[in-house]
Amino acid sequence: MNKVILVTGASRGIGRAIAKDLALDGNMVIANYNHSKDKAEELQEELKRNNINMDIYQADVSKREEIESMVEYVINKYGRIDVLVNNAGIDLVKLFTDVTDEEWNYVINNNLYSVFCVSQQVVKHMINAKNGVIINISSIFGQIGASCESIYAVSKAGIDGLTKSLAKELSLSNIRVNSIAPGLIDTEMNNDLSEEDIKNVEAEIPLKRIGRTEEIAKTVKMLIECDYITGQVISVNGGWYM
């Protein structure tokens, strides 16, 4: 595809699979990370052994000043950003009545504010180029809710609302905006689930298994390549929610 692509939260899990797959396709990928420098460097070295370059950049995407520096770095080095994948996010499993203001702010800032702020910085350049693709990674729980994960669900529902609004607002600038709402995916985020928990979920899924990170990566590639999809929330959940 030969595009310049910024992927947030790309050192682990879904973000890592997305960054790797897009780099293998010949794109210039800038993989953002916050705390997991070792994981980001590990991916960079893995690709380098196959003669594939991938850039990495540390930034806390809940902080505007760090986002501004990251976007400025990409523009100065590569001249443009063709695709933004907003993937960075955190979870919080806790009874709603026990959630503190600090925890609310932490989850919302990392999951929703980050999408707003990174997109806002990148969109300025996409509008000038009259071209761009933004793909936001939300969640099935933003669609159906989640017991003991209410703040996480709120943040992901907010992403889907922002996606649809931006798709309308930015369409005249030839910028497409879509969300991907994964179901339960085999990542470190779900390490706290027992084998029994996973089997119970799989029993509710028509395809009878949880998802794989590479399946989300394939969906990202499809949304980049298909010029006639915008403002959509693409459910990748094995039929768990229809």
C-alpha positions in Angstrom: 0.0 0.0 0.0 3.0 2.3 0.5 1.3 4.6 3.0 2.5 6.4 6.1 0.6 4.9 9.0 0.5 5.9 12.7 -0.7 3.2 15.1 -1.2 4.0 18.7 -0.7 1.4 21.4 1.2 -0.7 19.0 3.7 -2.6 21.2 1.3 -5.4 22.3 -1.9 -7.2 21.5 -4.2 -5.9 18.7 -2.0 -2.8 18.1 1.1 -4.9 17.6 -0.7 -7.2 15.1 -2.0 -4.2 13.2 1.4 -2.5 13.0 3.2 -5.7 12.0 0.8 -6.6 9.3 0.8 -3.1 7.8 4.6 -3.0 7.8 4.8 -6.4 6.1 2.6 -4.9 3.4 5.2 -2.3 2.6 3.8 0.6 4.5 5.9 3.0 6.6 4.5 2.3 10.1 5.1 4.5 13.1 4.3 2.3 16.1 3.4 4.3 19.2 4.0 2.9 22.7 3.9 4.3 26.2 5.4 1.9 28.8 6.4 -1.2 26.8 9.6 0.0 25.1 11.1 -3.5 25.2 8.1 -4.9 23.3 8.2 -2.1 20.7 11.9 -2.6 20.1 11.4 -6.4 19.9 8.9 -5.9 17.1 11.1 -3.4 15.4 14.0 -5.8 15.5 11.9 -8.7 14.3 10.8 -6.8 11.2 14.4 -5.5 10.6 15.6 -9.1 10.4 13.3 -9.4 7.4 14.6 -6.1 5.9 11.4 -4.2 6.9 11.7 -0.9 8.5 9.3 0.3 11.2 9.6 3.4 13.3 8.7 3.5 17.0 7.8 6.5 19.1 7.1 6.8 22.9 4.2 9.0 23.9 1.4 9.0 26.4 -1.6 9.5 24.2 -3.6 10.8 27.2 -1.4 14.0 27.2 -1.9 16.6 24.5 1.7 17.9 24.6 3.1 14.4 24.0 0.6 13.8 21.2 1.6 17.1 19.5 5.3 16.2 19.7 4.6 12.8 18.2 2.5 14.1 15.3 5.1 16.8 14.6 7.8 14.1 14.6 6.0 12.1 12.0 5.2 15.0 9.7 8.7 16.4 9.9 10.2 13.0 9.1 7.8 11.6 6.6 5.9 14.6 5.3 2.4 13.2 5.8 0.1 10.8 7.7 -2.1 8.8 5.4 -3.7 6.6 8.0 -4.2 6.9 11.7 -5.2 3.8 13.7 -6.3 4.8 17.2 -5.8 1.6 19.1 -4.3 2.6 22.5 -6.6 1.8 25.5 -6.9 0.3 29.0 -9.5 -1.7 30.8 -11.0 -1.3 34.3 -12.9 -4.2 35.9 -14.7 -2.9 39.0 -18.1 -2.5 40.5 -19.7 0.7 39.2 -20.4 1.9 42.8 -16.7 1.6 43.7 -15.3 3.5 40.7 -13.5 6.7 41.8 -13.3 10.0 40.0 -9.6 9.4 39.4 -10.3 6.0 37.8 -13.1 7.5 35.6 -10.7 10.2 34.4 -7.9 7.7 33.8 -10.0 5.4 31.6 -11.7 8.2 29.7 -8.5 10.0 29.1 -6.7 6.9 27.9 -9.5 5.5 25.8 -11.6 8.4 24.6 -9.7 11.6 25.0 -6.7 10.0 23.3 -8.8 9.3 20.2 -10.2 12.9 20.2 -6.8 14.5 20.7 -4.6 12.3 18.4 -7.3 12.6 15.7 -7.5 16.3 16.1 -3.8 16.8 15.6 -3.6 14.4 12.6 -6.8 15.7 10.9 -5.2 19.1 10.5 -2.7 17.6 8.1 -5.1 15.3 6.4 -7.4 18.2 5.6 -4.6 20.0 3.9 -3.8 16.9 1.9 -7.5 16.3 1.1 -7.0 12.7 1.9 -6.9 10.4 4.9 -8.2 7.4 6.7 -8.9 7.1 10.5 -9.7 3.8 12.0 -10.7 3.6 15.7 -10.6 0.4 17.7 -13.6 0.4 20.0 -15.2 -2.7 21.5 -18.3 -4.9 21.5 -18.9 -3.6 25.0 -19.5 -0.1 23.6 -22.4 -1.7 21.8 -23.9 -4.0 24.4 -22.5 -2.8 27.7 -20.5 -4.8 30.2 -21.1 -5.6 33.9 -18.3 -4.4 36.1 -16.7 -2.7 33.0 -19.1 0.3 32.8 -16.5 3.0 32.4 -14.6 1.0 29.7 -17.9 0.5 27.9 -18.7 4.2 28.1 -15.3 5.1 26.6 -15.8 2.7 23.7 -19.3 3.8 23.0 -18.0 7.4 22.9 -15.4 6.3 20.3 -18.2 5.0 18.1 -20.2 8.2 18.4 -17.1 10.3 17.6 -16.4 8.0 14.6 -19.8 8.6 13.0 -19.7 12.4 13.7 -16.2 12.8 12.2 -17.1 10.7 9.2 -19.9 13.2 8.4 -17.8 16.3 9.2 -14.6 15.2 7.3 -16.2 13.6 4.2 -15.8 16.8 2.1 -12.1 16.6 2.8 -11.9 13.0 1.5 -11.2 11.7 4.9 -12.9 8.4 5.9 -13.5 7.4 9.5 -14.6 4.0 10.8 -14.5 2.0 14.0 -13.7 -1.7 14.5 -15.5 -3.2 17.5 -13.8 -6.5 18.4 -15.4 -9.1 20.6 -13.3 -11.1 23.0 -9.8 -11.3 21.4 -6.9 -13.4 22.6 -4.6 -10.7 24.1 -2.9 -9.9 27.3 -5.8 -7.7 28.3 -7.8 -10.8 28.9 -5.2 -12.7 30.9 -7.3 -12.4 34.1 -10.0 -14.6 32.5 -9.9 -18.2 33.6 -10.1 -21.1 31.1 -13.7 -21.6 32.3 -14.5 -18.0 31.7 -13.3 -18.2 28.2 -15.2 -21.5 27.6 -18.4 -19.8 28.8 -18.0 -16.9 26.4 -17.2 -19.3 23.5 -20.4 -21.1 24.2 -22.3 -17.9 23.5 -20.4 -17.1 20.2 -21.9 -18.7 17.1 -18.4 -19.4 15.7 -17.5 -21.1 19.1 -14.1 -19.4 19.6 -12.6 -16.1 20.7 -10.9 -13.9 18.1 -7.3 -13.6 17.0 -5.4 -10.3 16.8 -4.6 -11.0 13.1 -8.3 -10.9 12.3 -8.5 -7.4 13.6 -5.4 -6.5 11.5 -7.1 -7.9 8.4 -10.1 -5.7 9.0 -7.9 -2.6 9.3 -6.4 -3.4 5.9 -9.8 -3.8 4.4 -11.0 -0.5 5.7 -7.8 1.2 4.4 -8.3 -0.3 0.9 -12.0 0.1 0.5 -12.8 3.7 -0.6 -16.5 3.5 -0.1 -16.8 2.7 3.6 -17.1 5.5 6.1 -19.0 6.2 9.3 -19.3 2.5 10.1 -18.8 0.4 13.2 -17.5 -3.0 12.0 -18.2 -5.8 14.4 -15.5 -8.5 14.5 -16.9 -10.8 17.1 -17.7 -14.2 15.7 -21.4 -13.4 15.8 -21.5 -12.8 19.5 -23.4 -9.6 18.8 -25.4 -9.1 15.6 
